[in-house]
Amino acid sequence: MADQASSSTDSARLAALRQELELARTESAELRAELEETNRGVVALYGELDAQAEQLKRATELKSRFLAYMSHEFRTPINSIRSIARLLREHTDGPLTAEQEKQVGFIHNSASEFGEMVDDLLDLAKIEAGRVDISPAWFDMVDLFQALRGMFKPMLVNPEVVLVFEEPDGLPRLYADNQKLSQILRNFISNALKFTARGEVRVSARAEDGVVRFSVADTGIGIAPEFHAAVFDDYSQVNSPVQKRLRGTGLGLALSRQLAGLLGGAVSLESALGEGSIFSVTVPLHFPSEN
């Protein structure tokens, strides 16, 4: 009797184990089916993302090509306007009245501003298309500042604003793309002069742990903190009465950020409304790809 009871108990346990095994197999099959369905969904999602990425890439290429094409097309009439205005200002066809001289000056300045906007558009298009090459070389910061000083000297038309270049004494030579760095600083200085009615614009350079920080400080209108994050975005402009009076696309600072990135550096801003601004670009002493 004991053996029969034990055999019955074993059979019951075996039946329970078989039932549990069958249940586990069923759950496993269900999980496998769910996993396969999830995998199919993931594959489909990746396919959709790849298609969208390709469309985005195509749209970006078309935009860059359009900007490059339009920039080239704009240059011819802009250069013609500037040339004609220059001839008129030089009195090639005879003297001008004081009012005519003033109006021709407006034409020349407007064409120059337009030309700068077109150049910025073309440069941004080249960067987006990956067609901008960095050409690093050794140079002294004294030479860079001297070139910038000579470039901006004819543009200082406001007697209430002075442009100061601090001598970069004791700073080592820099291995970077001189032209790209100069372009960034030109944008910063032009911006500072545009929005500074009186006081000074000061350009300086400081060595900091393997990098050099170039700063352009002004005593202009300043920028409220809520606008700092967007200042370096494409087509961004601060909403102020002075900004509304002055033309521009907001491309210069966006281009500066892109160029700084290509140089292995970054741009930054310190400013408060009514207290002036400090725009800075930090670049490595030695271009990173050559380390």
Secondary structure, DSSP 8 states (H G I E B T S, - for coil): -HHHHHHHHHHHHHHHHHHHHHHHHHHHHHHHHHHHHHHHHHHHHHHHHHHHHHHHHHHHHHHHHHHHHHHHHHHHHHHHHHHHHHHHHTTTTS---HHHHHHHHHHHHHHHHHHHHHHHHHHHHHHHTT------EEE-HHHHHHHHHHHHGGG---TTEEEEE---TT---EEE-HHHHHHHHHHHHHHHHHT-SSEEEEEEEEEETTEEEEEEEE-SS---GGGGGGTTSTT----SHHHHHS---SHHHHHHHHHHHHTT-EEEEEE-TTS-EEEEEEEESB-GGG-
